[in-house]
Amino acid sequence: MKKDLRISELNDIYGELLTSRQREILQNYYDYDLSLSEIAENMGISRQGARDAIVKASEQLSFYEEVVGYADKKQRTESCVADALDFLDRGDIESAKSVLDGLLKSIQE
C-alpha cells in the first residue's frame, strides 16, 4: 500500500472527526511508520483489518477536506505569504501588496 503523506496532515486537521481507534491506526501508520503487521499486532486485529481501517479513515479524511477545504486554503495562504515575503526581500513592494490584496480577497469570500 502506497503512503499518501497528506493523510497525516488531514489527520492532524480533521482527526477529531474520526474514532479514537481510527486516529490511532492512522498515526501509527503515517506518523510512526509502523507496518500493517505491527499495527495489527498492537491493536489486536488482522493485517487486513489494519489495512481496511487505514483505507476507510483516509477516505473519510479526504471527504472532509473535499467539503471543508481547510488544508488547501492553508496551503494557498502559506504560499501567498511566502511569495509576498519574497517580493519584499527583493524590494518589490507593489507586487507584495498585490499578492496580499489577492489573499485578503480570497479569505473574505
Backbone as numpy.savetxt, mean C-alpha at the origin, in Angstrom:
# Nx Ny Nz CAx CAy CAz Cx Cy Cz
4.17 -18.45 -5.65 3.32 -17.28 -5.65 4.22 -16.04 -5.65
4.01 -15.17 -6.61 4.81 -13.95 -6.72 4.30 -12.90 -5.74
5.23 -12.26 -5.03 4.84 -11.26 -4.03 4.62 -9.90 -4.67
3.49 -9.31 -4.36 3.17 -7.95 -4.75 3.39 -7.09 -3.50
4.54 -6.44 -3.43 4.90 -5.72 -2.21 3.97 -4.55 -1.91
3.17 -4.14 -2.89 2.20 -3.08 -2.65 1.16 -3.53 -1.62
0.94 -4.84 -1.54 -0.02 -5.37 -0.58 0.41 -5.03 0.85
1.71 -5.03 1.11 2.20 -4.66 2.43 1.80 -3.22 2.77
1.94 -2.32 1.80 1.54 -0.93 2.01 0.03 -0.84 2.22
-0.74 -1.57 1.41 -2.19 -1.55 1.57 -2.61 -2.13 2.91
-1.87 -3.13 3.39 -2.16 -3.72 4.69 -1.93 -2.68 5.79
-0.91 -1.86 5.64 -0.67 -0.79 6.61 -1.81 0.22 6.62
-2.36 0.49 5.45 -3.42 1.50 5.32 -4.78 0.94 5.70
-5.14 -0.19 5.12 -6.50 -0.73 5.26 -6.58 -1.99 6.13
-5.47 -2.39 6.72 -5.43 -3.64 7.46 -6.47 -3.78 8.56
-6.84 -2.68 9.17 -7.84 -2.74 10.24 -9.21 -3.20 9.73
-9.40 -3.17 8.42 -10.66 -3.64 7.84 -10.67 -5.16 7.65
-9.51 -5.78 7.81 -9.40 -7.24 7.72 -9.54 -7.83 9.11
-9.67 -9.15 9.16 -9.65 -9.81 10.46 -8.22 -9.78 10.99
-8.06 -9.91 12.29 -6.72 -9.90 12.86 -5.89 -11.06 12.32
-6.53 -12.17 12.04 -5.82 -13.34 11.48 -5.32 -13.04 10.06
-6.16 -12.42 9.25 -5.74 -12.05 7.89 -4.57 -11.08 7.93
-4.67 -10.06 8.81 -3.58 -9.09 8.95 -2.28 -9.78 9.34
-2.38 -10.69 10.30 -1.20 -11.39 10.78 -0.57 -12.25 9.68
-1.39 -12.95 8.92 -0.88 -13.78 7.84 -0.19 -12.91 6.79
-0.80 -11.80 6.41 -0.18 -10.90 5.43 1.12 -10.32 5.97
1.12 -9.92 7.22 2.34 -9.39 7.83 3.46 -10.43 7.80
3.12 -11.64 8.17 4.13 -12.71 8.17 4.69 -12.93 6.77
3.84 -12.88 5.78 4.26 -13.16 4.41 5.03 -12.00 3.80
4.49 -10.79 3.91 5.09 -9.64 3.23 6.15 -8.92 4.07
5.87 -8.71 5.34 6.78 -7.92 6.17 7.91 -8.76 6.78
7.58 -10.00 7.19 8.58 -10.84 7.83 9.15 -11.89 6.90
8.65 -11.91 5.65 9.17 -12.79 4.60 9.16 -14.28 4.97
8.12 -14.69 5.70 7.98 -16.11 6.02 7.41 -16.85 4.81
7.78 -18.08 4.68 7.26 -18.92 3.59 5.84 -19.36 3.93
5.15 -19.86 2.91 3.80 -20.38 3.15 3.82 -21.51 4.17
4.83 -22.36 4.08 4.96 -23.48 5.02 5.17 -22.99 6.45
6.01 -21.96 6.61 6.24 -21.41 7.95 4.98 -20.76 8.51
4.27 -20.04 7.67 3.02 -19.42 8.11 2.02 -20.49 8.50
1.91 -21.51 7.67 0.97 -22.60 7.95 1.27 -23.24 9.29
2.53 -23.51 9.53 2.93 -24.15 10.80 2.62 -23.23 11.99
2.97 -21.96 11.88 2.74 -21.00 12.97 1.26 -20.77 13.25
0.45 -20.80 12.19 -0.97 -20.49 12.35 -1.84 -21.74 12.55
-1.24 -22.91 12.42 -2.00 -24.15 12.59 -2.96 -24.42 11.45
-2.55 -24.06 10.22 -3.37 -24.31 9.04 -2.51 -25.00 7.99
-3.14 -25.40 6.91 -2.39 -26.04 5.83 -1.66 -24.97 5.01
-0.70 -25.41 4.23 0.02 -24.51 3.34 -0.97 -23.87 2.35
-1.89 -24.68 1.84 -2.90 -24.18 0.91 -3.81 -23.17 1.60
-4.12 -23.42 2.88 -4.93 -22.48 3.65 -4.23 -21.14 3.81
-2.92 -21.19 4.03 -2.14 -19.95 4.14 -2.18 -19.19 2.81
-1.97 -19.92 1.72 -1.98 -19.29 0.40 -3.36 -18.68 0.11
-4.41 -19.44 0.37 -5.77 -18.95 0.13 -6.07 -17.70 0.96
-5.61 -17.68 2.22 -5.83 -16.52 3.08 -5.11 -15.29 2.53
-3.90 -15.48 2.02 -3.13 -14.37 1.45 -3.83 -13.83 0.20
-4.27 -14.74 -0.65 -4.94 -14.32 -1.89 -6.23 -13.57 -1.56
-7.03 -14.12 -0.67 -8.32 -13.49 -0.33 -8.11 -12.12 0.32
-7.20 -12.04 1.29 -6.95 -10.77 1.97 -6.37 -9.74 1.00
-5.50 -10.18 0.11 -4.91 -9.28 -0.88 -5.99 -8.72 -1.82
-6.92 -9.57 -2.21 -8.02 -9.13 -3.06 -8.88 -8.10 -2.33
-9.12 -8.32 -1.05 -9.92 -7.38 -0.26 -9.20 -6.03 -0.18
-7.91 -6.05 0.11 -7.15 -4.81 0.21 -7.14 -4.06 -1.12
-6.99 -4.80 -2.20 -7.00 -4.18 -3.53 -8.36 -3.55 -3.82
-9.43 -4.21 -3.40 -10.77 -3.66 -3.56 -10.93 -2.36 -2.77
-10.46 -2.36 -1.52 -10.55 -1.15 -0.70 -9.80 0.00 -1.36
-8.62 -0.30 -1.90 -7.84 0.75 -2.56 -8.56 1.23 -3.81
-9.18 0.32 -4.54 -9.92 0.69 -5.75 -11.06 1.65 -5.40
-11.73 1.40 -4.29 -12.86 2.23 -3.88 -12.40 3.54 -3.27
-11.43 3.49 -2.37 -11.01 4.68 -1.62 -9.88 5.42 -2.33
-8.89 4.71 -2.80 -7.78 5.31 -3.54 -6.76 6.06 -2.71
-6.72 5.80 -1.41 -5.81 6.54 -0.54 -4.34 6.36 -0.91
-3.91 5.13 -1.16 -2.50 4.87 -1.46 -2.07 5.58 -2.74
-2.93 5.56 -3.75 -2.61 6.26 -5.00 -2.54 7.77 -4.79
-3.47 8.31 -4.02 -3.46 9.75 -3.73 -2.21 10.13 -2.95
-1.85 9.30 -2.00 -0.64 9.54 -1.20 0.59 9.54 -2.10
0.67 8.57 -2.98 1.82 8.47 -3.88 1.89 9.70 -4.81
0.75 10.11 -5.36 0.73 11.29 -6.23 1.13 12.55 -5.46
0.65 12.68 -4.24 0.99 13.84 -3.41 2.49 13.87 -3.14
3.05 12.73 -2.75 4.49 12.66 -2.48 5.30 13.01 -3.73
4.85 12.54 -4.87 5.54 12.83 -6.12 5.50 14.32 -6.45
4.34 14.94 -6.27 4.21 16.37 -6.54 5.08 17.19 -5.60
5.10 16.84 -4.34 5.93 17.58 -3.38 7.41 17.42 -3.74
7.82 16.20 -4.11 9.21 15.98 -4.53 9.55 16.82 -5.76
8.63 16.87 -6.71 8.84 17.68 -7.91 8.97 19.16 -7.55
8.09 19.63 -6.67 8.13 21.04 -6.26 9.45 21.35 -5.56
9.91 20.47 -4.70 11.18 20.68 -4.01 12.34 20.69 -5.00
12.26 19.83 -6.01 13.30 19.81 -7.03 13.34 21.14 -7.79
12.16 21.64 -8.14 12.11 22.94 -8.82 12.68 24.04 -7.93
12.34 24.00 -6.65 12.85 25.01 -5.72 14.37 24.93 -5.59
14.90 23.71 -5.55 16.35 23.53 -5.47 17.05 24.15 -6.68
16.36 24.13 -7.82 16.93 24.69 -9.04 16.58 26.17 -9.21
15.86 26.72 -8.24 15.52 28.13 -8.29 14.34 28.46 -9.19
13.60 27.44 -9.62 12.46 27.65 -10.52 11.17 27.74 -9.69
10.98 28.91 -9.11 9.85 29.13 -8.21 8.51 29.02 -8.92
8.42 29.51 -10.13 7.15 29.48 -10.87 6.71 28.03 -11.14
7.64 27.19 -11.53 7.28 25.78 -11.78 6.87 25.10 -10.48
7.59 25.38 -9.39 7.23 24.81 -8.08 5.83 25.26 -7.69
5.56 26.54 -7.89 4.23 27.07 -7.56 3.16 26.40 -8.40
3.44 26.19 -9.67 2.48 25.54 -10.56 2.17 24.10 -10.11
3.22 23.37 -9.74 3.04 21.99 -9.26 2.20 21.99 -7.99
2.52 22.89 -7.07 1.78 22.94 -5.80 0.35 23.42 -6.00
0.13 24.33 -6.92 -1.24 24.75 -7.24 -2.06 23.57 -7.78
-1.43 22.79 -8.67 -2.10 21.60 -9.20 -2.41 20.59 -8.11
-1.47 20.42 -7.18 -1.69 19.50 -6.07 -2.85 19.99 -5.20
-2.86 21.25 -4.90 -3.93 21.81 -4.08 -5.30 21.62 -4.75
-5.38 21.84 -6.04 -6.65 21.65 -6.76 -7.10 20.18 -6.70
-6.15 19.27 -6.86 -6.52 17.85 -6.82 -6.97 17.42 -5.43
-6.40 18.02 -4.40 -6.80 17.71 -3.02 -8.20 18.24 -2.76
-8.51 19.39 -3.31 -9.81 20.02 -3.05 -10.96 19.35 -3.81
-10.64 18.55 -4.81 -11.69 17.88 -5.60 -12.34 16.76 -4.85
